[in-house]
Each structure stands twice: as C-alpha cells, then as structure tokens.
C-alpha cells in the first residue's frame, strides 16, 4: 500500500452530494408552472406516462420539497432552482394542514426546519401557531392526546393491516411528534412540550403500537410507526428516560430483523415478500443515527452500509427501463421528472415493483436521508472531533476524503487543532492490518478507550494530513430477506451485486466499482460545504 504525503485532487466518491443534486433537479421537474409551481404528487408510468395532481400535492409535497431544498443546499452549495424553492416556500403558507391529518405533521416539520435555519420570532410563531391548531383538532383524554384510537385490545402484533395505513393510530401523529420533539430541543415552548408528551404517552401506553420489548408489526412509514419511534427516542434522550430509550433501541433492532444488511427496510414489517419505501429508509436511518450518536457508536457501521447501498440504489438514475420504448413528444418531460426521484416501492434486488408509478414523497425523503447521514459523518463533542463514517465531505474541523469502494484509504485534512481526533475503523478491518501516517510519517494505531472500533490521535495541528490505509476485502454471502435468499457480493461495506436481481430495473449493477484505483477529479468538490444551521 502506497502513501502520498499530499492530496492530489479528490476521488469521485461524493455520492450523497451527487444524489441530492439529482434530487433537486427532479423536484424542479415535478412542478406545474401553470399552477404557480404546484407539485405533482404522482408520476404515473403505466399504462401511459403522465404527471398527476392529488391532494398530497400541497400539505405533503410542498412541505417535503421546501424541506429538501433547505436541507440539501448546505450539503451541495447548489444555487440552482431558487425560483422553484421560493415558490414552494410561498405556497406552503397557503396549504391546509388538515386536508388530511398526515399533512399537519409534514408542514410542521418544514416550519421547524425553517425556524432552525433562521430562528426568528416570525418563524417561531409559525411553528407555535400550527402546533396550537393541531392541539385544537386532536382528542384529549386523561394524560394523553390522539387523533383516533382503535378499540381496546387492538395492537399491531395481532391486528396489523397491510395495504392500508389509515388504521394505524400513529399514521397522523408521527410527523407531528417528530417536529415537536426537535422544536422543543431548541426553543422554550411549554405548550408544545405538553402536547408532545401527551402524544408520546398515547403511543406508548394506549395505542397498541409497540410491545414493551420493542416488537411491532405494520407499515413503518406510511403508518407512522418508525416516525413516531424517532420522536419518542428524541424525547426520551432529552429526558434521560432509560427505559424508553431501551425500548426504542429495541424497535430499531427489531426492524433490522426484517431488513437487509445493505439497508432495504420494509414498509410492512411482518409478512414476507414485502416492499421497501424510500421514506421508510429515511426513518430507519434517523432512528439508527440517534442510537449511534447517543448510545452505541458501533451502529454507525450499520448506517454507513445503508448510505452506500439501498439509499443510493433506490434513486432512479436510469429512465429507459421505466418508460415506453421509442420516442414521443412528452418523453423528455417524464425523463427529467423521473431521473433523480427515489422509488416508492423496491425489492431487495430490483425496482421491478415500482413500474406503475413513483410518488413524490420519497423524493423529499431521499434528500432528507442524505442530509441526515452527511451531518453525522463528522461530529464534535467536548473538544473531540469524531469521524464516524468513511464518506467524503468537508467540515469546519476536518475534511474527510474516502476512496471507498475502490481503495481502502481514508484521508483526513485537518482544518482546526482539537483535543483529539477519533476515527471509526471499518468493522471488517483488524487493527494490525491497517497503516496510519501523519504527514507521511508512520504512527502507532491507538485504540480509543471510550468506544470500540475508534482509533484516537492527539496533538494534531491545522494543515496536517492523516492517512489510514486498510484492506478492502471482497466477499460473498447468502442473506435471507423477506422470505427469499439472496447472494450478495460485498467489497468492504459496499454491495457490488445482488442475485437474484430484477428483469426490468435490476439493482446493484456495480461493475464500475470494481476497479482498484479510484477515479479522480481535480480540485476539491463541495469545499465550502462545511456545515449548515439545521441539525437533527
């Protein structure tokens, strides 16, 4: 393994940033210029392609797309589609949050992110006004609040319904709870805290959603189950409620039992032959990041596998398989709307079950997932900088340059001196097989005492270059997912192929990742993108 003392260009490994930029374009091409940029919720693919308006255009799509542009710009630095973003932002204030109760949560999330981005009095009032309106519209009993509840004795382990999310008590609550949980972490808002706590008590004690050990069945995102779990986890972490923290960690671990190691997460936990909605991947990533950040840092290995694999593969980067063959006048319109969208349905090895239509919600959720992961690649706590995932990005403290999946090499360009720099070693690497240098000089690898899997460097100064080299092994494994066995070829934590794959839109066609030298680009991509104002 050869070391270079200086960085020469950058490898083409900015996968999250590029996915967001594709998503930005897809959003812009799913807006109706004749209706003041109203989003099209549905891109119908069969029998004839067309963009369709639905009630979800406004409170749901408008919110998600506003949120996506706001979160994605600090990651990419892109200034494209500003006119579209401003039109969506203006339209957001005209949406009816109660056209469907699910929409209130999506709108509240968008307003919370706007507040976090620029915490003005006006933006705070927008959050509190909508929260007060939600309080007026929900039901209140004893010490809990809810939109609706099922008959006594209902629970998801025995009564989950698949194919219809309307019967889940968390369906209208998950987004509301998540928005309130994040808002009350940043603002003193007793009324919002009270409403959040009442909803948490309903979900945990009355709704029948989760067993005490974290088990559940049903629709993870569309039914609001995982969204609510993320909110409850955030609130429990803030209150240091260890029992609920453990329960929500168990919810994530239970979900993993039905998911693939590469990040395919079913929207319907329970039966085999399930489908994965991209929104579900986002909820799972969010819950997993909370566990990794606050409870067990080894979970970052799980999240990095999700990031490198199913999250990226669920984004449409080929349009020909999904659209009618041959040329027709409107084809470029549909190609631009499809390219960069995230799938609403996927199998572990294909998007063959997404050939009928693509919903817009997953496009906003995909961008949000990329942002959540990007924001946790590098963190700083108590003067110590931690590199948690080997994904390329710049930051205020250190630039992370990853050569995976081509080479087992991680380069860290130090921007600021810190008490210490911690770096998570890939979980397949034995410490004795790794080589560490600082400015080209070998350093002993010192294990960080605070967490398994991290190495620790002290005394680094701005301008220094840290290089970590390690074997990048290729292995094959059989994994059973949703009732079917799949043969998976891994290179490090990147999936190169999955078989069986699909007939129409097979996934993991990644022979281009098998080269042993990373393709390079000149300069430093996304050099100015060192962090934004919104943190989840």
RODO-2510 file (C-alpha; in nm, 4 decimals, decimal comma):
residues 536
     n   res          X          Y          Z
     1     x     0,0000     0,0000     0,0000
     2     x     0,1478     0,3292    -0,1101
     3     x     0,1122     0,6579     0,0741
     4     x     0,1147     1,0072    -0,0676
     5     x     0,2156     1,2846     0,1676
     6     x    -0,0012     1,5329    -0,0182
     7     x    -0,3521     1,5200    -0,1512
     8     x    -0,3624     1,5222    -0,5302
     9     x    -0,7148     1,6071    -0,6400
    10     x    -1,0048     1,4138    -0,4949
    11     x    -1,1619     1,0727    -0,5653
    12     x    -1,5057     1,0701    -0,7232
    13     x    -1,6758     0,9484    -0,4067
    14     x    -1,9147     1,2320    -0,3206
    15     x    -2,2144     1,0023    -0,3504
    16     x    -2,4524     1,1756    -0,1065
    17     x    -2,3917     1,5204    -0,2545
    18     x    -2,4463     1,3997    -0,6096
    19     x    -2,7668     1,2200    -0,5117
    20     x    -2,9032     1,5412    -0,3619
    21     x    -2,8215     1,7391    -0,6757
    22     x    -3,0062     1,4835    -0,8880
    23     x    -3,2970     1,5135    -0,6457
    24     x    -3,3012     1,8927    -0,6739
    25     x    -3,3481     1,8621    -1,0491
    26     x    -3,6221     1,6016    -1,0111
    27     x    -3,8172     1,8293    -0,7761
    28     x    -3,7960     2,1182    -1,0203
    29     x    -3,9264     1,8930    -1,2953
    30     x    -4,2202     1,7746    -1,0853
    31     x    -4,3719     2,1232    -1,0515
    32     x    -4,6635     2,2599    -1,2513
    33     x    -4,5644     2,6012    -1,3883
    34     x    -4,9221     2,6686    -1,4937
    35     x    -5,0362     2,6389    -1,1309
    36     x    -4,7678     2,8536    -0,9671
    37     x    -4,5271     2,5600    -0,9248
    38     x    -4,7771     2,3323    -0,7547
    39     x    -4,6073     1,9928    -0,7098
    40     x    -4,7254     1,6837    -0,8891
    41     x    -4,7592     1,4120    -0,6275
    42     x    -4,7656     1,1251    -0,8751
    43     x    -4,5566     1,0394    -1,1764
    44     x    -4,7610     0,7673    -1,3393
    45     x    -4,5548     0,5366    -1,5578
    46     x    -4,8156     0,2914    -1,6892
    47     x    -5,0230     0,2471    -1,8939
    48     x    -4,9305     0,5911    -2,0269
    49     x    -4,6841     0,8245    -1,8532
    50     x    -4,8339     1,1363    -1,7014
    51     x    -4,7800     1,3722    -1,4098
    52     x    -5,0856     1,3843    -1,1842
    53     x    -5,2140     1,6182    -0,9167
    54     x    -5,3559     1,4758    -0,5933
    55     x    -5,4494     1,6162    -0,2531
    56     x    -5,0974     1,5242    -0,1384
    57     x    -4,9505     1,7902    -0,3695
    58     x    -4,9813     2,0629    -0,1103
    59     x    -4,9543     1,9863     0,2608
    60     x    -4,7289     1,6868     0,1940
    61     x    -4,5257     1,7503    -0,1245
    62     x    -4,4962     2,1242    -0,0809
    63     x    -4,3618     2,0686     0,2711
    64     x    -4,1199     1,7925     0,1765
    65     x    -3,9821     1,9812    -0,1222
    66     x    -3,9383     2,3019     0,0788
    67     x    -3,7580     2,0942     0,3399
    68     x    -3,5436     1,9172     0,0780
    69     x    -3,4076     2,2362    -0,0768
    70     x    -3,3415     2,3855     0,2657
    71     x    -3,1501     2,0794     0,3897
    72     x    -2,9733     1,9996     0,0649
    73     x    -2,8169     2,3382    -0,0078
    74     x    -2,5666     2,3297     0,2816
    75     x    -2,4562     1,9856     0,1595
    76     x    -2,4098     2,0742    -0,2069
    77     x    -2,3726     2,4509    -0,2204
    78     x    -2,6050     2,4405    -0,5182
    79     x    -2,7802     2,7673    -0,6029
    80     x    -2,9927     2,6051    -0,8725
    81     x    -3,3738     2,6139    -0,8683
    82     x    -3,4030     2,9131    -0,6339
    83     x    -3,7164     3,0319    -0,8106
    84     x    -3,8786     2,6936    -0,7570
    85     x    -3,7768     2,6884    -0,3922
    86     x    -3,9202     3,0350    -0,3290
    87     x    -4,2473     2,9410    -0,4977
    88     x    -4,2772     2,6279    -0,2831
    89     x    -4,1995     2,8261     0,0295
    90     x    -4,4723     3,0797    -0,0534
    91     x    -4,7202     2,8029    -0,1332
    92     x    -4,6500     2,6313     0,1989
    93     x    -4,8285     2,9091     0,3881
    94     x    -5,1431     2,8565     0,1798
    95     x    -5,1706     2,4817     0,2418
    96     x    -5,4436     2,3321     0,4576
    97     x    -5,2737     2,1175     0,7252
    98     x    -5,5950     1,9282     0,7923
    99     x    -5,6908     1,8335     0,4382
   100     x    -5,5527     1,5040     0,5605
   101     x    -5,4239     1,4826     0,9187
   102     x    -5,0923     1,3391     0,7954
   103     x    -5,0211     1,6746     0,6299
   104     x    -5,0142     1,8657     0,9572
   105     x    -4,7030     1,6765     1,0585
   106     x    -4,5236     1,7311     0,7298
   107     x    -4,6000     2,1027     0,7375
   108     x    -4,4870     2,1291     1,0993
   109     x    -4,1578     1,9596     1,0094
   110     x    -4,0984     2,2125     0,7312
   111     x    -4,1751     2,5030     0,9645
   112     x    -3,9410     2,3628     1,2302
   113     x    -3,6568     2,3335     0,9798
   114     x    -3,7192     2,6897     0,8638
   115     x    -3,7008     2,8004     1,2270
   116     x    -3,3812     2,6034     1,2927
   117     x    -3,2254     2,7532     0,9822
   118     x    -3,3086     3,1077     1,0916
   119     x    -3,4633     3,1249     1,4404
   120     x    -3,6628     3,4452     1,4060
   121     x    -3,9705     3,5419     1,6052
   122     x    -4,1811     3,5129     1,2910
   123     x    -4,0685     3,1584     1,2224
   124     x    -4,1138     3,0535     1,5824
   125     x    -4,4676     3,1888     1,5761
   126     x    -4,5394     2,9873     1,2601
   127     x    -4,4444     2,6670     1,4431
   128     x    -4,6397     2,7527     1,7577
   129     x    -4,9469     2,8663     1,5657
   130     x    -4,9698     2,5380     1,3767
   131     x    -4,8981     2,3391     1,6942
   132     x    -5,1821     2,5207     1,8725
   133     x    -5,4155     2,4464     1,5833
   134     x    -5,3195     2,0793     1,5998
   135     x    -5,3927     2,0783     1,9729
   136     x    -5,7387     2,2166     1,8983
   137     x    -5,8064     1,9410     1,6447
   138     x    -5,6885     1,6312     1,8293
   139     x    -5,8712     1,4389     2,1024
   140     x    -5,7700     1,4669     2,4680
   141     x    -5,8325     1,2142     2,7437
   142     x    -5,6744     1,1810     3,0857
   143     x    -5,2994     1,2394     3,0339
   144     x    -5,2796     1,1621     2,6591
   145     x    -5,3819     1,3087     2,3225
   146     x    -5,4510     1,1415     1,9889
   147     x    -5,6148     1,1770     1,6501
   148     x    -5,8030     0,8486     1,6727
   149     x    -5,7680     0,5251     1,8643
   150     x    -5,8779     0,1721     1,7958
   151     x    -6,0910    -0,0481     2,0170
   152     x    -5,9486    -0,1658     2,3463
   153     x    -5,7119    -0,4571     2,2979
   154     x    -5,6016    -0,3550     1,9475
   155     x    -5,2309    -0,3986     1,8876
   156     x    -5,0082    -0,4175     1,5848
   157     x    -4,8696    -0,7646     1,6619
   158     x    -5,2163    -0,9175     1,6293
   159     x    -5,4214    -0,6723     1,4240
   160     x    -5,1859    -0,5044     1,1760
   161     x    -5,3458    -0,4477     0,8353
   162     x    -5,1263    -0,4392     0,5252
   163     x    -5,2086    -0,2327     0,2192
   164     x    -5,3929     0,0410     0,4113
   165     x    -5,2143     0,2765     0,6512
   166     x    -5,5262     0,4593     0,7706
   167     x    -5,5901     0,2190     1,0574
   168     x    -5,2657     0,2920     1,2411
   169     x    -5,3057     0,5434     1,5266
   170     x    -4,9511     0,6668     1,4589
   171     x    -5,0299     0,7483     1,0945
   172     x    -5,1379     1,1097     1,1638
   173     x    -4,9162     1,1550     1,4718
   174     x    -4,5637     1,0534     1,3722
   175     x    -4,4679     1,3681     1,1823
   176     x    -4,6298     1,5969     1,4409
   177     x    -4,4412     1,4284     1,7235
   178     x    -4,1091     1,4381     1,5396
   179     x    -4,1438     1,8081     1,4625
   180     x    -4,2404     1,8903     1,8226
   181     x    -3,9540     1,6801     1,9590
   182     x    -3,6944     1,8701     1,7576
   183     x    -3,8521     2,2113     1,8124
   184     x    -3,8636     2,1745     2,1905
   185     x    -3,4946     2,0841     2,1908
   186     x    -3,4178     2,4314     2,0557
   187     x    -3,6916     2,6545     2,1947
   188     x    -3,8601     2,7030     2,5297
   189     x    -4,2159     2,6063     2,4397
   190     x    -4,4134     2,4561     2,7327
   191     x    -4,7356     2,4107     2,5356
   192     x    -4,5525     2,2214     2,2624
   193     x    -4,3740     2,0066     2,5185
   194     x    -4,7015     1,9235     2,6873
   195     x    -4,8659     1,8232     2,3579
   196     x    -4,5627     1,6132     2,2661
   197     x    -4,5615     1,4337     2,5996
   198     x    -4,9351     1,3647     2,5777
   199     x    -4,8916     1,2131     2,2297
   200     x    -4,5928     1,0076     2,3446
   201     x    -4,7969     0,8664     2,6320
   202     x    -5,0766     0,7766     2,3917
   203     x    -4,8467     0,5927     2,1509
   204     x    -4,6581     0,4092     2,4251
   205     x    -4,9394     0,3295     2,6684
   206     x    -5,2681     0,3341     2,4796
   207     x    -5,2334     0,2936     2,1034
   208     x    -5,1140    -0,0685     2,0941
   209     x    -4,8291     0,0175     1,8583
   210     x    -4,5247    -0,1190     2,0414
   211     x    -4,4799    -0,4134     2,2728
   212     x    -4,2767    -0,3467     2,5865
   213     x    -3,9788    -0,5202     2,4233
   214     x    -3,9998    -0,3026     2,1092
   215     x    -4,1724    -0,5502     1,8793
   216     x    -4,4400    -0,4310     1,6392
   217     x    -4,5899    -0,5100     1,3008
   218     x    -4,7302    -0,2915     1,0276
   219     x    -4,6497    -0,0046     0,7983
   220     x    -4,3311     0,1576     0,9196
   221     x    -4,3501     0,4956     0,7457
   222     x    -4,6913     0,5222     0,5839
   223     x    -4,8411     0,4027     0,9130
   224     x    -4,6227     0,6456     1,1075
   225     x    -4,4706     0,3747     1,3275
   226     x    -4,0992     0,4441     1,2785
   227     x    -4,1576     0,8192     1,2533
   228     x    -4,3205     0,8097     1,5953
   229     x    -4,0373     0,5932     1,7280
   230     x    -3,7820     0,8551     1,6211
   231     x    -3,9815     1,1254     1,8006
   232     x    -4,0177     0,9179     2,1157
   233     x    -3,6474     0,8368     2,1142
   234     x    -3,5555     1,2041     2,0838
   235     x    -3,7836     1,2951     2,3718
   236     x    -3,6577     1,0084     2,5880
   237     x    -3,2966     1,1065     2,5253
   238     x    -3,3739     1,4631     2,6299
   239     x    -3,5457     1,3444     2,9485
   240     x    -3,2895     1,0691     3,0097
   241     x    -3,5678     0,8124     3,0326
   242     x    -3,3549     0,4989     3,0096
   243     x    -3,6461     0,2562     2,9940
   244     x    -3,7993     0,4239     2,6901
   245     x    -3,4567     0,4716     2,5316
   246     x    -3,4003     0,0964     2,5571
   247     x    -3,7467     0,0250     2,4187
   248     x    -3,6925     0,2470     2,1136
   249     x    -3,3494     0,0939     2,0544
   250     x    -3,5246    -0,2409     2,0551
   251     x    -3,7692    -0,1045     1,7962
   252     x    -3,4745    -0,0359     1,5654
   253     x    -3,3151    -0,3738     1,6331
   254     x    -3,6494    -0,5449     1,5672
   255     x    -3,6789    -0,3583     1,2370
   256     x    -3,3319    -0,4794     1,1381
   257     x    -3,4522    -0,8397     1,1709
   258     x    -3,6844    -0,7786     0,8746
   259     x    -3,4374    -0,5649     0,6776
   260     x    -3,1281    -0,6450     0,4749
   261     x    -2,7767    -0,5661     0,5916
   262     x    -2,7445    -0,3289     0,2959
   263     x    -3,0388    -0,1113     0,4004
   264     x    -3,3504    -0,2493     0,2348
   265     x    -3,6178    -0,1776     0,5002
   266     x    -3,9756    -0,2998     0,4507
   267     x    -4,2615    -0,0563     0,4814
   268     x    -4,4637    -0,3530     0,6018
   269     x    -4,2895    -0,5270     0,8927
   270     x    -4,4379    -0,8744     0,9269
   271     x    -4,5147    -1,0693     0,6105
   272     x    -4,2655    -1,1938     0,3543
   273     x    -4,2482    -1,0555     0,0014
   274     x    -4,2686    -0,7015     0,1377
   275     x    -4,1762    -0,3778    -0,0366
   276     x    -3,9401    -0,1015     0,0684
   277     x    -4,0484     0,2616     0,0514
   278     x    -3,7642     0,5150     0,0439
   279     x    -3,9412     0,7130     0,3170
   280     x    -3,9001     0,4100     0,5424
   281     x    -3,5249     0,4011     0,4828
   282     x    -3,5129     0,7639     0,5962
   283     x    -3,6995     0,6933     0,9214
   284     x    -3,4773     0,3926     0,9928
   285     x    -3,1638     0,5971     0,9272
   286     x    -3,2840     0,8726     1,1598
   287     x    -3,3563     0,6292     1,4432
   288     x    -3,0279     0,4488     1,3870
   289     x    -2,8305     0,7727     1,3928
   290     x    -2,9796     0,8631     1,7311
   291     x    -2,8652     0,5267     1,8649
   292     x    -2,5183     0,5657     1,7173
   293     x    -2,4823     0,9231     1,8421
   294     x    -2,6078     0,8743     2,1969
   295     x    -2,5985     0,5040     2,2877
   296     x    -2,3728     0,2778     2,0810
   297     x    -2,1319     0,4178     1,8221
   298     x    -2,0885     0,0770     1,6589
   299     x    -2,4266     0,1422     1,4929
   300     x    -2,2527     0,3857     1,2580
   301     x    -2,1336     0,0775     1,0682
   302     x    -2,4986    -0,0133     1,0028
   303     x    -2,5809     0,3385     0,8891
   304     x    -2,2829     0,3568     0,6549
   305     x    -2,3958     0,0352     0,4856
   306     x    -2,7438     0,1856     0,4445
   307     x    -2,5887     0,5018     0,2975
   308     x    -2,3642     0,3265     0,0470
   309     x    -2,6238     0,0842    -0,0763
   310     x    -3,0038     0,0855    -0,0712
   311     x    -3,0430     0,4587    -0,0154
   312     x    -2,8431     0,5301    -0,3307
   313     x    -2,9820     0,2373    -0,5309
   314     x    -3,3417     0,3417    -0,4619
   315     x    -3,2791     0,6607    -0,6593
   316     x    -3,3652     0,6408    -1,0278
   317     x    -3,0549     0,7031    -1,2376
   318     x    -3,1828     0,5179    -1,5443
   319     x    -3,5101     0,6131    -1,7076
   320     x    -3,5298     0,3873    -2,0135
   321     x    -3,6435     0,0740    -1,8271
   322     x    -3,9394     0,2573    -1,6739
   323     x    -4,0736     0,4474    -1,9741
   324     x    -4,2232     0,3242    -2,3044
   325     x    -3,9687     0,2401    -2,5701
   326     x    -3,9289     0,4747    -2,8650
   327     x    -3,9652     0,8482    -2,8877
   328     x    -4,2773     1,0526    -2,8177
   329     x    -4,3140     1,4298    -2,7681
   330     x    -4,3535     1,4305    -2,3894
   331     x    -4,0831     1,1737    -2,3152
   332     x    -3,8151     1,4283    -2,2115
   333     x    -4,0585     1,5740    -1,9555
   334     x    -4,1071     1,2367    -1,7893
   335     x    -3,7381     1,1532    -1,8082
   336     x    -3,6470     1,4722    -1,6223
   337     x    -3,9154     1,4107    -1,3577
   338     x    -3,8068     1,0501    -1,3051
   339     x    -3,4290     1,0927    -1,3083
   340     x    -3,3227     1,1667    -0,9509
   341     x    -3,6528     1,0620    -0,7909
   342     x    -3,6497     0,7954    -0,5205
   343     x    -3,8533     0,4773    -0,5562
   344     x    -4,1801     0,4340    -0,3690
   345     x    -4,1546     0,0554    -0,3912
   346     x    -3,8494    -0,1672    -0,4178
   347     x    -3,7444    -0,5275    -0,3760
   348     x    -3,4064    -0,6193    -0,2258
   349     x    -3,2573    -0,6634    -0,5721
   350     x    -3,4709    -0,4557    -0,8053
   351     x    -3,7173    -0,1748    -0,8651
   352     x    -3,9363    -0,4048    -1,0717
   353     x    -4,2336    -0,3439    -0,8415
   354     x    -4,2141     0,0340    -0,9000
   355     x    -4,3083     0,0212    -1,2674
   356     x    -4,6597     0,1614    -1,2255
   357     x    -4,5882     0,4961    -1,0569
   358     x    -4,3486     0,6986    -0,8445
   359     x    -4,4753     0,9137    -0,5584
   360     x    -4,3146     1,2459    -0,4764
   361     x    -4,2911     1,1897    -0,1008
   362     x    -3,9936     0,9573    -0,1447
   363     x    -3,8047     1,2223    -0,3394
   364     x    -3,8168     1,4617    -0,0454
   365     x    -3,7394     1,1807     0,1988
   366     x    -3,4382     1,0626    -0,0013
   367     x    -3,2794     1,4053     0,0113
   368     x    -3,3541     1,4265     0,3831
   369     x    -3,1828     1,0906     0,4441
   370     x    -2,8733     1,2038     0,2550
   371     x    -2,8630     1,5172     0,4690
   372     x    -2,9045     1,3294     0,7981
   373     x    -2,6152     1,0988     0,7124
   374     x    -2,3928     1,3783     0,5819
   375     x    -2,4444     1,5780     0,9005
   376     x    -2,3223     1,2872     1,1145
   377     x    -2,0138     1,1931     0,9123
   378     x    -1,8084     1,4307     1,1275
   379     x    -1,9143     1,5453     1,4743
   380     x    -1,7524     1,7366     1,7588
   381     x    -1,8283     1,6937     2,1262
   382     x    -1,6386     1,8254     2,4277
   383     x    -1,3489     1,9393     2,2114
   384     x    -1,3044     1,5991     2,0431
   385     x    -1,3681     1,5581     1,6686
   386     x    -1,5038     1,2204     1,5559
   387     x    -1,5078     1,0824     1,2018
   388     x    -1,7952     0,8364     1,2243
   389     x    -1,8393     0,7234     0,8639
   390     x    -1,5908     0,6997     0,5786
   391     x    -1,7977     0,9135     0,3419
   392     x    -1,6467     1,2134     0,1669
   393     x    -1,7365     1,5603     0,2904
   394     x    -1,5728     1,8760     0,4191
   395     x    -1,6358     2,0221     0,7642
   396     x    -1,5209     2,3054     0,9844
   397     x    -1,2785     2,0776     1,1666
   398     x    -1,1535     1,8235     0,9138
   399     x    -1,2042     1,7273     0,5513
   400     x    -1,2934     1,3606     0,5070
   401     x    -1,1753     1,2091     0,1784
   402     x    -1,2805     0,8470     0,1302
   403     x    -1,1525     0,6275    -0,1518
   404     x    -1,4070     0,3523    -0,0942
   405     x    -1,5347     0,1466    -0,2653
   406     x    -1,2269     0,1500    -0,4886
   407     x    -0,9491     0,1566    -0,2313
   408     x    -0,9199     0,1019     0,1413
   409     x    -0,7954     0,4519     0,2047
   410     x    -0,9189     0,7398     0,4159
   411     x    -0,7519     1,0817     0,4116
   412     x    -0,8222     1,3492     0,6700
   413     x    -0,7091     1,7051     0,6134
   414     x    -0,7092     1,8828     0,9494
   415     x    -0,8542     2,2347     0,9492
   416     x    -0,8515     2,3092     1,3219
   417     x    -0,6458     2,1823     1,6116
   418     x    -0,8581     1,9812     1,8538
   419     x    -0,8087     1,7997     2,1820
   420     x    -0,8244     1,4731     1,9888
   421     x    -0,9368     1,3231     1,6595
   422     x    -1,1264     0,9938     1,6720
   423     x    -1,1737     0,7838     1,3582
   424     x    -1,4006     0,4815     1,3328
   425     x    -1,2159     0,1857     1,1866
   426     x    -1,4214    -0,0208     0,9382
   427     x    -1,5665    -0,3176     1,1240
   428     x    -1,4107    -0,5769     0,8916
   429     x    -1,0559    -0,4435     0,9486
   430     x    -0,8153    -0,5915     1,2018
   431     x    -0,6042    -0,3181     1,3585
   432     x    -0,2791    -0,4978     1,2743
   433     x    -0,3671    -0,4853     0,9039
   434     x    -0,4089    -0,1072     0,8977
   435     x    -0,1392     0,1566     0,8432
   436     x    -0,1633     0,5079     0,9877
   437     x     0,0504     0,8084     0,8932
   438     x     0,0529     1,1782     0,9700
   439     x     0,2209     1,3898     0,7024
   440     x     0,3749     1,0715     0,5630
   441     x     0,5288     0,9540     0,8897
   442     x     0,4053     0,6273     1,0427
   443     x     0,2117     0,6490     1,3671
   444     x     0,1094     0,3685     1,6028
   445     x    -0,2605     0,2933     1,5972
   446     x    -0,4025     0,3753     1,9375
   447     x    -0,7480     0,2444     2,0198
   448     x    -0,9813     0,4995     2,1730
   449     x    -1,0800     0,3896     2,5211
   450     x    -1,4267     0,5438     2,5041
   451     x    -1,5661     0,3245     2,2245
   452     x    -1,4897     0,0046     2,0370
   453     x    -1,3864     0,0484     1,6780
   454     x    -1,2395     0,4001     1,7019
   455     x    -0,8750     0,4984     1,6910
   456     x    -0,7513     0,8156     1,8572
   457     x    -0,4952     1,0771     1,7536
   458     x    -0,3832     1,3665     1,9705
   459     x    -0,1723     1,6754     1,9125
   460     x    -0,2790     1,7314     1,5524
   461     x    -0,2464     2,0820     1,4102
   462     x    -0,4238     2,2641     1,1296
   463     x    -0,2814     2,1732     0,7904
   464     x    -0,1728     1,8217     0,8801
   465     x    -0,2695     1,5218     0,6704
   466     x    -0,3786     1,1945     0,8277
   467     x    -0,3919     0,8818     0,6119
   468     x    -0,5417     0,5487     0,7124
   469     x    -0,4873     0,2510     0,4815
   470     x    -0,6612    -0,0828     0,5272
   471     x    -0,7519    -0,3953     0,3270
   472     x    -1,0674    -0,3729     0,1193
   473     x    -1,1828    -0,7310     0,1015
   474     x    -1,4364    -0,8785    -0,1413
   475     x    -1,6620    -1,1483    -0,0005
   476     x    -1,9816    -1,3276    -0,0981
   477     x    -2,2602    -1,4145     0,1414
   478     x    -2,6118    -1,5553     0,1359
   479     x    -2,8706    -1,3449     0,3155
   480     x    -3,2380    -1,4238     0,3568
   481     x    -3,4544    -1,1148     0,3165
   482     x    -3,8331    -1,1020     0,3155
   483     x    -3,8640    -1,4774     0,2641
   484     x    -3,6058    -1,5142    -0,0143
   485     x    -3,2360    -1,5971    -0,0271
   486     x    -3,0041    -1,3507    -0,1975
   487     x    -2,6416    -1,3952    -0,2950
   488     x    -2,4635    -1,0719    -0,2084
   489     x    -2,1175    -0,9676    -0,3195
   490     x    -1,9549    -0,7157    -0,0879
   491     x    -1,6452    -0,5017    -0,1248
   492     x    -1,5872    -0,3672     0,2212
   493     x    -1,9289    -0,2300     0,3184
   494     x    -2,0359    -0,1644    -0,0405
   495     x    -2,2587    -0,4128    -0,2234
   496     x    -2,1351    -0,4877    -0,5753
   497     x    -2,4128    -0,7249    -0,6789
   498     x    -2,7283    -0,8928    -0,5505
   499     x    -2,8753    -1,2025    -0,7112
   500     x    -3,1409    -1,2775    -0,7994
   501     x    -3,1993    -0,9299    -0,9342
   502     x    -3,4842    -0,7930    -1,1409
   503     x    -3,5840    -0,8250    -1,5024
   504     x    -3,6867    -0,4627    -1,5609
   505     x    -3,4768    -0,2466    -1,3280
   506     x    -3,2157    -0,4666    -1,1554
   507     x    -3,0185    -0,3059    -0,8738
   508     x    -2,6510    -0,3274    -0,7812
   509     x    -2,5171    -0,3359    -1,1344
   510     x    -2,1892    -0,2027    -0,9979
   511     x    -1,9073    -0,3485    -1,2039
   512     x    -1,7771     0,0064    -1,2384
   513     x    -1,6955    -0,0035    -0,8653
   514     x    -1,4602    -0,2999    -0,9026
   515     x    -1,1584    -0,1045    -1,0268
   516     x    -0,8665    -0,0934    -0,7834
   517     x    -0,7861     0,2767    -0,8243
   518     x    -1,0372     0,5480    -0,7521
   519     x    -1,1290     0,7740    -1,0436
   520     x    -1,0093     1,1227    -0,9617
   521     x    -1,1245     1,4778    -1,0162
   522     x    -0,9280     1,7999    -0,9967
   523     x    -0,9795     2,0412    -0,7118
   524     x    -1,1902     1,9914    -0,4012
   525     x    -1,5595     1,9211    -0,4693
   526     x    -1,8008     2,0800    -0,2253
   527     x    -1,5107     2,2519    -0,0483
   528     x    -1,7224     2,5294     0,1021
   529     x    -1,9893     2,2966     0,2382
   530     x    -1,8665     2,2675     0,5953
   531     x    -2,1985     2,2596     0,7804
   532     x    -2,5384     2,4239     0,7958
   533     x    -2,7656     2,5644     1,0642
   534     x    -3,0093     2,2730     1,0839
   535     x    -2,9115     1,9675     1,2857
   536     x    -3,1241     1,6655     1,3665
***
